[in-house]
């Protein structure tokens, strides 16, 4: 029995070394892995340390350059390193007991603003009512080619513009002198320097049926901008502002100006149409019919609304 135990023990000793060798090898492999990891960590830490050292050197260089720049600027501002010479003491000037106020310069007037006080006799300067001389008769206007029936429209307007004493349009007799001619209000050339703005302001007053303000605006535009390209259109709307208030003579004058002086303007056909309407309002039916006929002949390319209005007026006036 004891012998068997010895044999078993011997076998155990014999088998023990082969079993211990793999365990030692495993421990050695684990140790190698740990060493490798430690080496990698050491390398990473060394790299980070070197990066920090490099950045630290850069910061030191930047700080040094900044200090040098500050010192340079400070030396340059203080006289390049030298001390500034002290300014000599100056005795304070005694202030007067009551300082005199300096006169303020008068505001400069714009050179383009009209001042009626400088030239009271200039065209457009305000004048007292009743002191303006009567308008000169309009020159005989020839509308179209060779139309004897258009000659003398200016004189006709002047003659028809004065109502017969003691009569009105409805035939009722009124005392002589009861109707006084309404003077045109004076308009000072107070242009804003913007012709388009002046025209738009006058036209806005016309569209709002403020015909008195529209008349003032268009007259101001024409006085301030006599050579502007919008003169024909402004003249037309000035005549229209008169016509809307039943002032046929003044309206006919403006429409005649457009037809005679600006026959190629876009508003020329409309002006000739409204000239006929104004002449008809003055009682000159034959001249009105002649104007409508000339309109159809001279402006065949007129808009459909103008042609239709001309036909309507000819039928109403029984023009042949």
C-alpha positions in Angstrom: 0.0 0.0 0.0 2.7 2.3 0.9 4.5 1.3 -2.2 1.6 2.3 -4.3 1.5 5.8 -2.6 5.2 6.3 -3.4 4.6 5.4 -7.0 1.7 7.8 -7.2 3.8 10.5 -5.6 6.6 9.9 -8.0 4.3 10.1 -10.9 2.9 13.3 -9.6 6.4 14.8 -9.3 7.2 13.6 -12.8 4.1 15.2 -14.3 4.4 18.5 -12.3 7.1 20.3 -14.4 5.2 20.0 -17.8 2.1 21.6 -16.2 4.0 24.5 -14.6 5.9 25.5 -17.9 2.8 26.8 -19.7 1.7 28.9 -16.7 5.1 30.6 -16.5 5.0 31.2 -20.3 1.6 32.8 -20.0 2.8 35.1 -17.2 5.8 36.1 -19.2 3.6 37.0 -22.2 1.3 39.1 -20.0 4.3 40.9 -18.7 5.6 41.6 -22.2 2.2 43.0 -23.2 2.2 45.3 -20.1 5.7 46.5 -20.9 4.7 47.3 -24.4 1.7 49.3 -23.2 3.9 51.1 -20.7 6.3 52.0 -23.4 3.5 53.3 -25.7 2.2 55.4 -22.9 5.7 56.7 -22.1 6.1 57.6 -25.8 2.8 59.5 -25.8 3.6 61.3 -22.7 7.0 62.2 -24.0 5.4 63.5 -27.2 2.9 65.6 -25.3 5.7 66.9 -23.1 7.7 67.9 -26.1 4.6 69.6 -27.6 4.0 71.6 -24.4 7.6 72.6 -24.3 7.5 73.8 -27.9 4.3 75.8 -27.2 5.9 77.2 -24.1 8.9 78.4 -26.2 6.5 80.0 -28.7 4.6 81.8 -26.0 7.9 83.1 -24.5 9.0 84.4 -27.9 5.7 86.1 -28.5 5.8 87.7 -25.0 9.3 88.9 -25.6 8.4 90.4 -29.0 5.3 92.1 -27.4 7.4 93.6 -24.6 10.0 94.8 -27.2 7.2 96.4 -29.3 5.6 98.1 -26.2 9.0 99.5 -25.2 9.7 100.7 -28.7 6.3 102.5 -28.9 6.7 104.0 -25.5 10.2 105.3 -26.4 8.9 106.6 -29.7 6.0 108.4 -28.0 8.3 109.9 -25.3 10.7 111.4 -27.8 12.6 108.2 -28.7 13.8 107.5 -25.3 14.8 111.0 -24.4 12.9 113.1 -21.9 10.7 115.8 -23.3 11.8 119.3 -22.6 9.4 120.9 -20.1 7.3 123.6 -21.5 8.0 127.1 -20.2 5.4 128.3 -17.8 3.0 130.8 -19.4 1.1 133.2 -17.3 -2.6 132.7 -17.7 -4.3 135.4 -19.8 -6.8 137.3 -17.7 -10.3 136.8 -18.9 -12.3 140.0 -19.5 -15.0 140.7 -17.0 -17.7 140.8 -19.6 -16.7 139.1 -22.8 -18.4 140.5 -25.9 -20.5 138.1 -27.9 -19.3 137.5 -31.4 -22.0 138.4 -34.0 -23.4 135.3 -35.6 -23.1 135.3 -39.4 -26.3 135.6 -41.2 -27.5 132.4 -42.9 -26.5 132.2 -46.5 -29.4 132.2 -48.9 -29.4 129.7 -51.7 -28.4 131.2 -55.0 -31.3 129.5 -56.8 -34.0 131.0 -54.6 -35.8 133.9 -56.0 -35.9 137.0 -53.8 -38.6 139.4 -55.1 -37.2 142.3 -53.0 -34.1 142.4 -55.1 -35.9 143.0 -58.3 -39.6 143.9 -57.7 -40.2 144.5 -61.4 -39.0 141.0 -62.5 -41.6 138.7 -64.1 -43.5 136.7 -61.5 -42.8 139.2 -58.7 -45.8 139.8 -56.4 -47.7 142.9 -57.2 -50.8 144.6 -55.5 -54.1 143.6 -57.0 -55.3 146.0 -59.7 -51.8 147.2 -60.7 -51.0 144.6 -63.2 -51.3 145.8 -66.8 -53.8 143.9 -69.1 -52.4 141.0 -71.1 -51.4 141.6 -74.7 -53.6 140.0 -77.3 -52.4 136.7 -78.5 -50.9 136.6 -81.9 -52.9 135.1 -84.7 -52.4 131.4 -84.5 -52.2 129.2 -87.6 -53.0 125.6 -86.7 -52.3 123.3 -89.5 -51.5 124.2 -93.1 -53.2 127.0 -94.9 -56.3 127.0 -92.7 -57.8 130.5 -92.9 -60.6 129.4 -90.6 -57.9 129.0 -87.8 -56.5 132.5 -88.3 -57.4 135.0 -85.5 -58.2 132.4 -82.8 -56.0 134.5 -80.4 -58.1 137.6 -81.0 -61.3 135.6 -80.7 -60.2 134.3 -77.3 -59.5 137.9 -76.2 -62.9 139.2 -77.5 -64.9 136.3 -76.2 -63.2 136.3 -72.8 -65.0 139.6 -71.8 -68.7 139.0 -71.0 -71.2 141.4 -72.4 -72.4 144.0 -69.9 -75.6 143.1 -68.2 -75.9 139.5 -69.4 -74.8 136.1 -68.4 -74.8 132.7 -70.0 -78.4 132.0 -69.2 -79.7 135.3 -70.6 -80.5 136.8 -67.2 -79.8 140.5 -67.0 -77.5 141.7 -64.2 -76.4 145.1 -63.1 -73.5 146.4 -65.1 -70.2 146.1 -63.2 -71.5 143.4 -61.0 -69.1 140.9 -62.6 -65.5 141.9 -62.3 -62.8 140.0 -64.1 -61.0 137.7 -61.8 -57.2 138.6 -61.7 -54.7 135.8 -61.9 -52.8 135.5 -58.7 -49.2 136.3 -58.8 -46.8 133.4 -58.6 -43.3 133.8 -57.3 -40.7 131.5 -58.8 -40.1 129.4 -55.7 -38.9 126.3 -57.4 -37.4 123.6 -55.3 -34.7 122.9 -57.9 -36.4 119.6 -58.8 -38.6 120.1 -61.9 -40.0 116.6 -61.7 -40.9 117.1 -58.1 -42.6 120.5 -58.8 -44.6 118.9 -61.7 -45.7 115.9 -59.6 -46.8 118.2 -56.7 -49.0 120.3 -59.1 -50.4 117.2 -60.8 -51.2 115.6 -57.4 -53.2 118.8 -56.5 -55.1 118.4 -59.8 -56.0 114.8 -59.2 -57.3 115.8 -55.8 -59.5 118.4 -57.6 -57.7 121.3 -55.9 -57.6 123.2 -59.1 -56.5 126.5 -57.6 -53.4 124.9 -56.1 -52.8 123.0 -59.3 -52.9 126.2 -61.3 -50.4 127.8 -58.9 -48.1 124.8 -59.2 -48.1 124.5 -63.0 -47.6 128.2 -63.4 -44.7 128.1 -61.0 -43.2 125.1 -62.9 -43.5 126.9 -66.3 -41.9 130.1 -64.9 -39.0 128.2 -63.3 -38.4 125.7 -66.0 -39.3 127.3 -69.4 -37.1 125.0 -71.4 -37.9 121.7 -69.6 -39.1 118.8 -71.8 -42.3 118.6 -69.7 -43.4 122.2 -70.6 -46.1 121.0 -73.1 -47.6 118.6 -70.6 -47.6 121.2 -67.8 -49.2 123.8 -70.1 -51.9 121.2 -71.0 -52.7 120.5 -67.4 -52.7 124.2 -66.6 -55.3 124.7 -69.3 -57.3 121.7 -67.9 -57.3 123.3 -64.4 -58.9 126.4 -66.0 -61.4 124.4 -68.0 -62.5 122.4 -64.9 -63.5 125.7 -63.3 -65.3 127.0 -66.4 -62.6 129.6 -67.3 -62.8 128.9 -71.0 -60.7 131.9 -72.2 -57.7 131.0 -70.0 -58.0 127.4 -70.9 -58.2 128.1 -74.6 -55.0 130.2 -74.3 -53.1 127.3 -72.8 -54.4 124.7 -75.2 -53.6 127.0 -78.1 -50.0 127.4 -76.8 -49.6 123.6 -76.9 -51.1 123.2 -80.3 -49.1 126.1 -81.9 -45.8 125.8 -80.1 -45.5 122.1 -79.5 -47.4 120.3 -82.3 -45.3 117.2 -82.0 -45.8 116.8 -78.2 -47.6 113.7 -76.9 -50.3 116.0 -75.5 -50.8 117.9 -78.7 -53.9 115.9 -79.9 -55.5 116.2 -76.4 -54.7 119.9 -76.4 -56.4 120.4 -79.8 -59.4 118.5 -78.6 -59.7 120.6 -75.4 -59.1 123.7 -77.5 -62.3 122.9 -79.4 -64.2 122.3 -76.2 -63.0 125.6 -74.8 -63.9 127.5 -78.0 -67.3 125.9 -77.9 -67.6 127.1 -74.3 -66.9 130.6 -75.5 -69.7 130.4 -78.0 -67.5 130.1 -81.1 -69.1 126.9 -82.5 -67.8 127.3 -86.0 -64.2 127.7 -84.8 -64.7 124.7 -82.5 -65.9 122.6 -85.4 -62.9 123.7 -87.5 -60.5 122.7 -84.7 -62.2 119.2 -84.4 -61.9 118.7 -88.2 -58.2 119.8 -88.1 -57.6 117.3 -85.3 -58.9 114.4 -87.3 -56.8 115.5 -90.3 -53.6 116.4 -88.5 -53.5 113.6 -85.9 -54.9 110.4 -87.5 -52.7 108.4 -85.1 -54.3 109.9 -82.1 -55.6 107.6 -79.4 -59.0 106.0 -79.7 -60.4 108.0 -76.8 -59.3 111.3 -78.4 -60.9 110.4 -81.8 -64.1 109.2 -80.1 -64.3 112.4 -78.1 -63.8 114.5 -81.2 -66.6 112.7 -83.0 -68.9 113.1 -80.0 -68.2 116.8 -79.9 -68.8 117.3 -83.6 -72.2 115.5 -83.3 -73.2 117.5 -80.3 -72.3 120.8 -82.0 -73.8 119.6 -85.4 -70.6 120.2 -87.2 -70.9 119.6 -91.0 
